Amino acid sequence: MTRGIIPAPIASLPWRLILLLFTMTSFGTMVLYSAAGGSFQPWAGQHMIRFLVFLAMAIVMSRFPLDFWKKLTWPIYVGTLAMLFIVEMIGQVGGGSQRWINIGFMTIQPSELMKPAVVLAAAWFFDRLPATKINSFDAIWPLGLLIALPSALVILQPDLDSSIAYIFGVAVVGFLAGLPLIYFLGAGGALAVLTPLVYFFGMKEYQQNRVLIFLDPEKDPLGAGYHITQSKIAIGSGGIFGKGFGNGTQSHLDYLPEGHTDFVFATMSEEWGLMGGLFTLFCLFLLFRWGLRVSMASKSRYGQLVAAGLTCTIFFYAAINLLMVVGFAPVAGLPLPFMSHGGNNMLTMMLCIGIIMSIERHPGSRQGKFAG
């Protein structure tokens, strides 16, 4: 009866997912409202408006069949790669990094858009790779090239965090596609050897300080370790139930840097306490469960790999951000999905959501499950 009253296009929307995303974003909006001293400007109002606009975009994206994204995979990847080249030539500089392109009505960060693009490209590659070649070198070198090109460009910005995100997304797709475990063990060994070289020769001084302070933040509590120290104070002072909405002191008195972006979880924990933190984690768990269920339900190998890869990309953002704010990972410029202020991050997350929604709506033809 309900479907007879409500128009079919509206009734067919994934309302449980929409409600979950709206709940997370609304909670984030409340935190940003409080962080601004009880004002919707400059963060909270924009945060909710961006979400509604990008949600509409994601719903439109979900209407396109899976083959549409499959055909657009390489135009998306090559187009985003071209944008990274443009950044190197005429990109906008901010905070000591050259990462953005100003297109008038908004500023785009191509390194963010590349995160779903590499997942699409890796899934396309494994979808076309014959099963007999999954153990051969032909399954490895294209992935290396796929990652190396964008990684080299973003490291020049510098943006080491994005290059790690590319590697993670492609590694997830490769693992699910059936790449032998020995490849991942070998990559881990190579990483252990290369890490000192990257630290001494590939990192800027401020990036080296992030690593050192991560290991011992109390070594320089008023300098390089200030962010992590204040974040821990904010989270710890919230206790179980928090100080109450609008009663946070770390963010209101500007002790907590970037309390509206990278350290928004610390801002939230001070006012909402452990209960607020657990609520956030529960919402993220529901989101990840949805994405992985879509992946397992897809009848297309490409759809399976894309849904899982994009879900794990969102997971990477959340995991690194949460580990960072409690001092278990170096400070990185990865915001908390749907809670941190930032247009490019919201755009990237909703692009991932839109494509996963498309896979859920159009599971495709049966072409085999994960190889491994």
N, C-alpha and C positions, 0 to 999 in steps of 0.2 A: 504493500500500500504506500509505503514511504517513497519508493521509487516512482510510483505513479504521480505523486505530488511534486517531487523535486525533479528538475530536468536531469536527464540521463548524464550529460557531461559533468554536472556538478556532483551527482550521486556517485559517479564512478571514481572520483578523486580519492587518493589514499588519505583519508581524514585522520586516521590514527597517527600516521607519520607527520602530517601537517600540524596536528595538535602537539605532538612531541617537540617539533622544531619551534613552534610558537611559544611553548612553555619555556624552553631553554633560552630563546632570544629575549623573552619578556623578563626572565630572571636576570639575564645579563643587562638588560635595559635598566632595571631597578638598581643594580650595582653601579652602573655608570651614572645614573641619576644621583645617587648618594655620593659618588666620588667627586662629582662636580659641585658638591655643597648644596644639593637639593635643587638642581636645575636640569632641564632637558638639554640645555646648551652647555658645552659644544658637542657632547658625545651621545647622550641617550637618545635624543630625538632622531639624529642621523642614523643611529644604529638600527632602530626599529623601521625607519623608512627604507633603508637599504635592504633590510630583510624582506619586507613586503614586496619591493620591486623585484628582487632576485628570486623570491618564491614564485612570483608570477612567471618569471623567465623559466624556472625549473619545471613548472607545470606545462608550459608550452613545449619545452624540450621533451617531456615525457610522452607527448603525442606522436613523436617521430618513431618509426620502427627501428629495430636494432640494425638492420642493413644500412640505414641512413648514416649511423655513426660509424659503421664499418667502412663505408665508402669515403667518409670525411676524415678518417684517421690520419692519413698522411698529409692532406692539406692543412689540418689543424697543427700537426707536428711541425711541418716545414714553415707554416705561417708564423707560429710562435717562435721558432728558431730565428726567423728573419727579424722578428721584433727584438730579440736579444742582441742581434747585430746592430740594430738601430740604436738601442740603448748605449752601446759602446761608442757610437758616433755622436749622437745628439741627445743622449739621455739626461734627464733632470737629476741634479745632485741634491741629496738631503742627508744630514747626519753623517757626512763624510763618505757616503756611498752613492754611486751612480746607478740607480736601479729603475727609474721611472720614465715613462713617456707621457707627456702632457698632451691630451687630445682636446683640450678646451673644457668640455663639461665634466671631465673626470681625469684622474691621473692613473694610468695603468702600469702595473708591475709585471712585466712578461715572465720573470722568474717564477712568479706564483702560477701563472697560467700553464707553464710547462709541466707542472706536477701532474695534473690529470692527462696532459698530452703524452708524456712518456709511458704512462700506464696503457693508454689506448694503443700506442705504437707497439709496445711489447706484446700485448694481447693479440694484436693483428699478426705479428710475426709468428708466435707460437701456434696460432690457429691455422696458419698455412704451412708450418713446418711438418714434414712427414714424420710419423711416429718413429720410423727407423733411424732418424737422424738426431733424436733427442740426446743421445749419448756422445755425439760427435762434436768436433770443433766447430762445425757449421751452426751449432746451436748457441755458441758462445760469442764469436767475434762480432756478429751483427749487434748483439746487446751492448758490447763494449763501445762500439761506435755510436750507438743510440744514446748512451749515457755521456760519453766523452765530449761530444760537441756542445750540448747545453751546459755541462758542468764546467768546461773550460771558460765559457763566456761568463757564467755567473760568479766564478771564483775571481775573475778580473774586476768585478764590481766594487768591493768584494762581498760575496754572499756564500760562504762555505755551507751554511745551514741548508740552503736549497739544493746544493749538489748532493748532500747526504740524503735528502728527501727523495731525489731522483733515484739514487742507488737503491734505497729501501723499497720504493714502489716497484721498480723493475725486478728486484730480487724476489719479492712476494709473488709476482706473476710467474717468474721462472721456476720458483719452488713448486707452485701449484700446478704448473704445466708438466712437471715431472723431471726437471733437471736433476742429475745424480747428486747425492749429498756431498760427494767428494769435491765437487766444484765449489760448494759453499765453504767447506773446510779449508780448501786451498785458498779461497779468497780471504778467509779469516787470517790465515797464516801470512799472506802477502800484506794484509792490512797491518798486522803487528810489526812487520818489517818496515813498512813505509811510514807508519805513524811518526816516528822520530824525525824522519826527513821532512814530512809535511809540517811538523811543529816548528822546526828550526828554519826551514827555507820557504815554506808555502803559506805561513800565517803572518798576518800583521801583528804588531806589538800588542794591540788591544785584544786580539784573539788569543795570543799566548797568555795574556793576563787572565782571560776568562778560564782557561784550563787550570792555571796555577791556583787561582782563587777558589775554583770548584773543589780542589783537593784540600785547601785550607783557607776558608773564607775569613776566619778570625785573624789571619795574618795581616790583613789591611782592612779593618772594619769600616774605616771612614773614607777609603779610597776605592780600589777595584772590587773589594768585597762588600761594598755598601749595599748593593741591590739585594744580594742573597741574605745578608744579615737582617736587613729591615723586613724582608719578606717573611723570614722565620719568626721575627718578633710579632708581625701582624697576625700570622696564622696561629701562633701559640697563645697570643693574648685573647683570641676569640673564644677559647675554651670549647665547651660542648654546644652551647646554644648561642654563642656570640654576644656582642655588646648591644645588639639591637640595630634595626634599620636606621641609617643616618647617624649612628653614634660612633663610627670608626674614627680613630685618631691618627693612625699612621698615614692614611691617604688624605684626610682633611687638613692635617698640619704639614703635608708635603714631605713627610719622612720617607714614604714609600715611592720610589721613582717608577714611572710607567705603570701606575696603579690602574689605568684604564685600558692598557693594552697587554703587554707581556705578563704583568703581575696582577691581572684582574682577579685571579683565583685567591691571591692573598688579601686583596681588598674585600672580596666576598666573605672569606673565612673569618676575618676580623669581626664582621657585623653579624654573620649568620652561623658562625662556629662550625663544629664538626658535623652537625646536622645538615647545614647548607652544603658542605663539601660532599657528604654522602649522597645528598639529593642530586648534585651535579654529576657525580660518578654514575649514579643509577640511570640518569637520563642518557649519558654517553653510552652506557652498556646497552640500553634499549636500541639506540641508534646503530651501534655496531652489530647487534644481533639481527636487526632488520636487514642491513646490507649483506651480511653473510647468508641469511636465509634466501634473499633474492638470488645470490650467486648460486647456491645449491639447487634452487628451483629452476634456473634457466636451462633450457634444452639445447642451447648453443654453447660450444666451447668458448667462443669469443665472448659471449655474454657472461659466462661463468668467470672468466679471467678478469674481465673489465670490472664487474661488480665487486669481486673480491679485492682487486688491486686498488680501486677507488675507496672502498671501505677502509682498507688498511692505510691509505694515505691520510684519511681523516683521523684514524687512530694514531698515526705517527705525530700529527700536530698535537693532539690531546696528551699523548704519553710524554713527549719531550717537554711540553709546557708544564705539566704537573710535576714531573721529576725535577725540572729546573727550579720551580718556586719553593720546593722543599729542600733544595740543596743536593739532590741526588744526580744532577746533570749540570754541565756548564751552562751559563746564561746564553740563550739562543733567541733569535728574533722570530720565534714561532708562537703566535697568539693562540689562545684557547678558543676552539671553534664555537661560534654562535654566542659567545659571551664577551670576547675582547672587541674593542673598537677597532675598526679598520675595514675600509671598503674592498680592498683587493683580496683580503682573506675571506670576507663574506662571499665575494664573487666566486672564488675558487671552491669554497665549500658547497655552494649552491650549484655550481657546474657539476661537481661530483654527484650531488643528490639528484639533479635533473637527469643525468645519464643513467644512474641506478634505477630511478623511477621508470625510465623508458624501458629498461631491461625487464623490470617487474611487469610492466604493462604488455610488453611484447617479448615473451620468453624465447621466441624463435623456434627453428626446427631442430630436431634431435640430431646432434653431431658428435656425440661422445662426451663423457665426463672427464674430470681431471685425470691426467695420465699417472699422477703419483699422489 
